Amino acid sequence: MTVLLTGAHGTVGTAVTANSEYDYVLLDRESAPNEFGDGTPHPHRDRATVVVDVGDGSAVEDLTRVMRDRDVDAVVHLAGDPSVAATYESVEVNNVRGTRNVLEAASIADVDTVVFASSNHVVGMYETEHAPELYGPDDDLVVTHECPIRPDSDYGASKAAGEAWCRLYAERAGIDCYALRIGSVREPGDDHPFGDAERAVERGECERGDDAYEEAVARMRCTWLSRRDCAALVDRCLDDGRGANGERTDTVAGGAFEIFYGISDNPHSWFDIERARERIGYDPVDSGAAMASPPE
């Protein structure tokens, strides 16, 4: 099966390619850098990249050509502005228009599956309302795929719009769309529940063991999605309804639309991953509760 990966060189894209069972056609707005921001060598630095800006005015034509030329069966769509602080102007082009362009090209090129990188910020106001108490073991809030969306930012609203476009193309074009409300994925050096807190220490924003540090750790214990669990969740979506040869075997008439939360096996999280376990067999191997202290 040929899978196109948009936004391939970002934090989530490299997590997917490093740990997935699939090989990908890499697509990004530019070629891969030599290294991550922390100096770690970038895994795509020697790999070919199809260069397309998904928010560009010619993106539908460019993407359709790539999908047809490469005989693409599925798209994992990660491209977009990933910042919660992104401006409306940025997310309107990169996230809303970009997602619609990818779906439109997939429809024209007869691609049957799109896995869309949505975000936990689609329902981020639940956290805003209940934090920091919900980071602890005594809070009983559970947010499922059936809860009303409550975006916490223009970024979160743009991802909610992307989910709406996915549902539209599922029902109008028959594409099976999987929206993953991804939690906290980090670069390789910070791929653990203490990653955000340790970075805050480096920036001088807190000290190890103080209240701000402990709150950052508590949050990551709830929202962390390890890089290998991230790839496994994407893989299970790509596997869904396919036979051994990769062809669809049970596509729902009119297209399927699914929402899954993307976190590791974090026991105190308010995000529900039971639907992903039951529906597609997602079985995370990492847990936000597994580490008692940061790695040395």
For each residue, the residues with C-beta under 8 A, 3 or more apart:
1: 22 73 74 238 242 246
2: 25 70 71 72 73 74
3: 22 23 24 25 72 73 74 75 76 238
4: 24 25 27 66 67 70 72 74 75 76
5: 8 13 16 17 24 25 26 27 75 76 78
6: 27 28 52 54 75 76 77 78 79 102
7: 10 12 13 27 28 54 77 78 79 80 117
8: 5 13 14 17 24 26 27 28 32 44 49 78
9: 13 14 26 28 30 32 33 42 44 49
10: 7 13 14 28 78 82
11: 14 15 82 185 186 187
12: 7 15 16 78 82 117 182 185 230
13: 5 7 8 9 10 16 17 26 28 78
14: 8 9 10 11 17 18 42 43 44 187 227
15: 11 12 18 19 185 227 228 230 231
16: 5 12 13 19 20 24 76 78 230 231 234
17: 5 8 13 14 20 24 26 43 44 231
18: 14 15 43 227 231
19: 15 16 227 228 230 231 232
20: 16 17 24 231 234 235
21: 235
22: 1 3 235 238
23: 3
24: 3 4 5 8 16 17 20 76
25: 2 3 4 5 50 66 70 72
26: 5 8 9 13 17 32 44 47 48 49 50
27: 4 5 6 7 8 49 50 51 52 66 79
28: 6 7 8 9 10 13 31 32 49 50 51 52 79
29: 51 52 53 54 79
30: 9 49 51
31: 28 49 51
32: 8 9 26 28 42 44 45 47 49
33: 9 36 42 45
34: 41 42 45
35: 39 40 41 42 45
36: 33 39 40 41 42 187 188 189
37: 187
38: 187 189 190
39: 35 36
40: 35 36 187 188 189
41: 34 35 36 45
42: 9 14 32 33 34 35 36 45
43: 14 17 18 47
44: 8 9 14 17 26 32 47 49
45: 32 33 34 35 41 42
46:
47: 26 32 43 44
48: 26
49: 8 9 26 27 28 30 31 32 44
50: 25 26 27 28 66
51: 27 28 29 30 31
52: 6 27 28 29 56 59 62 63 66
53: 29 56 59
54: 6 7 29 59 63 77 79 80 94 98 99 101 102
55: 59 93 94 97 98 101
56: 52 53 59 62
57:
58: 61 62
59: 52 53 54 55 56 62 63 98 101 102 105
60: 63 64 101 104 105 108
61: 58 64 65
62: 52 56 58 59 65 66
63: 52 54 59 60 66 67 101 102 105 106 109
64: 60 61 67 68 105 108 109
65: 61 62 68 69
66: 4 25 27 50 52 62 63 69 70 72
67: 4 63 64 70 72 75 105 106 109 111
68: 64 65 71 72 109
69: 65 66
70: 2 4 25 66 67
71: 2 68
72: 2 3 4 25 66 67 68 75 109 111
73: 1 2 3 111 112 113 246
74: 1 2 3 4 111 112 113 114 115 238
75: 3 4 5 6 67 72 102 106 111 113 114 115
76: 3 4 5 6 16 24 114 115 117 234 238
77: 6 7 54 99 102 114 115 116 117
78: 5 6 7 8 10 12 13 16 117
79: 6 7 27 28 29 54 94 98 102
80: 7 54 91 94 95 98 99 117 158 162
81: 86 90 91 94 95 155 158
82: 10 11 12 86 155
83: 86 90 155
84: 121 124 152 153 155 156
85: 153 155
86: 81 82 83 90 91 94 95 153 154 155 158
87: 90 91 154
88: 91 92 154
89: 92 93
90: 81 83 86 87 93 94 95
91: 80 81 86 87 88 94 95 96 154 155 157 158
92: 88 89 95 96 97 158
93: 55 89 90 96 97 98
94: 54 55 79 80 81 86 90 91 97 98
95: 80 81 86 90 91 92 98 99 155 158 159 161 162
96: 91 92 93 99 100 158 161 162 165
97: 55 92 93 94 100 101
98: 54 55 59 79 80 93 94 95 101 102
99: 54 77 80 95 96 102 103 116 161 162 165 166
100: 96 97 103 104 165
101: 54 55 59 60 63 97 98 104 105
102: 6 54 59 63 75 77 79 98 99 105 106 114
103: 99 100 106 107 114 165 166 168 169 173 175 177
104: 60 100 101 107 108 169
105: 59 60 63 64 67 101 102 108 109 111
106: 63 67 75 102 103 109 111 114 169 173 175
107: 103 104 110 111 169 172 173 175
108: 60 64 104 105
109: 63 64 67 68 72 105 106
110: 107
111: 67 72 73 74 75 105 106 107 114 175
112: 73 74 174 175 176 248 251
113: 73 74 75 175 176 177 178 237 238 248
114: 74 75 76 77 102 103 106 111 166 169 175 176 177 178
115: 74 75 76 77 177 178 180 234 237 238
116: 77 99 162 163 166 177 178 179 180
117: 7 12 76 77 78 80 180 182
118: 122 159 160 162 163 179 180 181 182 259
119: 122 124 155 156 159 181 182
120: 123 124 127 181 182 183 223 261 262 271
121: 84 124 151 152 153 155 156 159
122: 118 119 149 150 151 156 159 160 163 181
123: 120 126 127 143 147 149 150 151 156 181
124: 84 119 120 121 127 128 150 151 152 153 156
125: 128 129 150 151 152
126: 123 129 130 134 141 143 147 150 270
127: 120 123 124 130 131 134 152 270
128: 124 125 131 152
129: 125 126
130: 126 127 133 134 139 141 270
131: 127 128 134 135 219
132: 135 136 215 218 219
133: 130 136 138 139
134: 126 127 130 131 139 141 222 270
135: 131 132 139 215 218 219 221 222 268
136: 132 133 139 218 268
137: 267 268
138: 133
139: 130 133 134 135 136 268 270
140:
141: 126 130 134 270
142: 270 272
143: 123 126 147 261 270 271 272
144: 147 272 275
145: 258 259 260 261 272 275
146:
147: 123 126 143 144 150
148:
149: 122 123 160 163
150: 122 123 124 125 126 147
151: 121 122 123 124 125 156 157 159 160
152: 84 121 124 125 127 128 156
153: 84 85 86 121 124 156 157
154: 86 87 88 91 157 158
155: 81 82 83 84 85 86 91 95 119 121 158 159
156: 84 119 121 122 123 124 151 152 153 159 160
157: 91 151 153 154 160 161
158: 80 81 86 91 92 95 96 154 155 161 162
159: 95 118 119 121 122 151 155 156 162 163 181
160: 118 122 149 151 156 157 163 164
161: 95 96 99 157 158 164 165
162: 80 95 96 99 116 118 158 159 165 166 179
163: 116 118 122 149 159 160 166 167 179 259
164: 160 161 167 168
165: 96 99 100 103 161 162 168 169
166: 99 103 114 116 162 163 169 170 177 179 257
167: 163 164 170 171 177 257
168: 103 164 165 171 172
169: 103 104 106 107 114 165 166 172 173 175 177 255
170: 166 167 173 174 175 176 177 254 255 256 257
171: 167 168 254 255 257
172: 107 168 169
173: 103 106 107 169 170 255
174: 112 170 251 253 254 255
175: 103 106 107 111 112 113 114 169 170 255
176: 112 113 114 170 240 241 248 251 252 255 256 257
177: 103 113 114 115 116 166 167 169 170 255 256 257 258
178: 113 114 115 116 237 240 258 260
179: 116 118 162 163 166 257 258 259 260
180: 115 116 117 118 233 234 237 260 261 262
181: 118 119 120 122 123 159 259 260 261 262 271
182: 12 117 118 119 120 185 225 230 262
183: 120 222 223 224 225 261 262 263 264 269 271
184: 196 220 223 224 225
185: 11 12 15 182 225 226 227 230 262
186: 11 190 191 192 195 196 224 227
187: 11 14 36 37 38 40 190 191
188: 36 40 191 227
189: 36 38 40 195
190: 38 186 187 195 196 198 199
191: 186 187 188 195 226 227
192: 186 195 224 226 291 294 295
193: 217 220 221 224 288 290 291
194: 197 198 217 220 291 293 294 295
195: 186 189 190 191 192 198 199 220
196: 184 186 190 199 200 216 217 219 220
197: 194 200 201 206 208 213 214 216 217 220 294
198: 190 194 195 201 202 208 294
199: 190 195 196 202 203
200: 196 197 203 205 206 212 213 216
201: 197 198 204 205 206 207 208 213
202: 198 199
203: 199 200
204: 201
205: 200 201 212
206: 197 200 201 210 212 213 216
207: 201 210 213
208: 197 198 201 213 294
209: 213 214
210: 206 207 213 214
211: 214 215
212: 200 205 206 215 216
213: 197 200 201 206 207 208 209 210 216 217
214: 197 209 210 211 217 218
215: 132 135 211 212 218 219
216: 196 197 200 206 212 213 219 220
217: 193 194 196 197 213 214 220 221
218: 132 135 136 214 215 221 222
219: 131 132 135 196 215 216 222 223
220: 184 193 194 195 196 197 216 217 223 224 288
221: 135 193 217 218 224 266 268 269 288 289
222: 134 135 183 218 219 263 266 268 269 270 271 288
223: 120 183 184 219 220 263 266 269 271 288
224: 183 184 186 192 193 220 221 263 264 266 286 288
225: 182 183 184 185 229 230 233 262 263 264
226: 185 191 192 229 230 264 284 285 286
227: 14 15 18 19 185 186 188 191 230 231
228: 15 19 231 232 285 286
229: 225 226 232 233 263 264 265 284 285 286
230: 12 15 16 19 182 185 225 226 227 233 234 262
231: 15 16 17 18 19 20 227 228 234 235
232: 19 228 229 235 236 282 283 284 285
233: 180 225 229 230 236 237 260 262 276 282 284
234: 16 20 76 115 180 230 231 237 238
235: 20 21 22 231 232 238 239
236: 232 233 239 240 276 280 281 282
237: 113 115 178 180 233 234 240 258 260 280
238: 1 3 22 74 76 113 115 234 235 242
239: 235 236 242 280 281
240: 176 178 236 237 279 280
241: 176 248 249 250 251 256
242: 1 238 239 246 247 248 249
243: 246 247 248 249
244:
245:
246: 1 73 242 243
247: 242 243
248: 112 113 176 241 242 243 251
249: 241 242 243
250: 241
251: 112 174 176 241 248 255 256
252: 176 255 256
253: 174
254: 170 171 174
255: 169 170 171 173 174 175 176 177 251 252
256: 170 176 177 241 251 252
257: 166 167 170 171 176 177 179
258: 145 177 178 179 237 279 280
259: 118 145 163 179 181
260: 145 178 179 180 181 233 237 273 275 276 279 280 282
261: 120 143 145 180 181 183 271 272 273 275 276
262: 120 180 181 182 183 185 225 230 233 276
263: 183 222 223 224 225 229 266 269 271 273 284 288
264: 183 224 225 226 229 284 285 286 287 288
265: 229 273 284 285 286 287 288
266: 221 222 223 224 263 269 287 288 289
267: 137 287 288 289
268: 135 136 137 139 221 222 288 289
269: 183 221 222 223 263 266 273 288
270: 126 127 130 134 139 141 142 143 222
271: 120 143 181 183 222 223 261 263
272: 142 143 144 145 261 275
273: 260 261 263 265 269 276 277 282 284
274: 277 278
275: 144 145 260 261 272 278 279
276: 233 236 260 261 262 273 279 280 282
277: 273 274 281 282 283
278: 274 275
279: 240 258 260 275 276
280: 236 237 239 240 258 260 276
281: 236 239 277
282: 232 233 236 260 273 276 277
283: 232 277
284: 226 229 232 233 263 264 265 273 287
285: 226 228 229 232 264 265
286: 224 226 228 229 264 265 290
287: 264 265 266 267 284 290
288: 193 220 221 222 223 224 263 264 265 266 267 268 269
289: 221 266 267 268
290: 193 286 287
291: 192 193 194 294 295
292:
293: 194
294: 192 194 197 198 208 291
295: 192 194 291
296:
